[in-house]
Amino acid sequence: MRRAKSIEIVTAAILLLVLFAWYFDDPLRTTPGFVTDESSIAFDALTISRTGADEHGATMPLYFRAFGEYKNPVYIYLLALEFRITGPSILAARALSILLGFRTTSPRSRRAFC
């Protein structure tokens, strides 16, 4: 019984590592170009990390205005923090998305929301 549980844990860990490697399989190659939404969010995060204001000059806004709609601030503030630590780059912007997506789809988080 105990051995079966440890085999299950090891198998799940290996699967998670494979999935994580697959998520991180060269994110700059898999999606060519930096699309409009990505660049808008990254630019807002960059301006927040440098000046504390968004591209329209609003200081620490609750919602970010972009292309006639409003963006959720949680992701932008997390990305601003990442840009502050690593510096701005397309890879840094996509890495946060990959990490959050991986966390959302991992089995442990599924159990938390079910």
Secondary structure, DSSP 4 states (H G I P E B T S, - for coil): -HHHHHHHHHHHHHHHHHHHHHHTS-HHHHS-S--HHHHHHHHHHHHHHHHSB-TTS-BS-SSEEETTEEE-HHHHHHHHHHHHHH-S-HHHHHHHHHHHHHHHHSHHHHHHH-
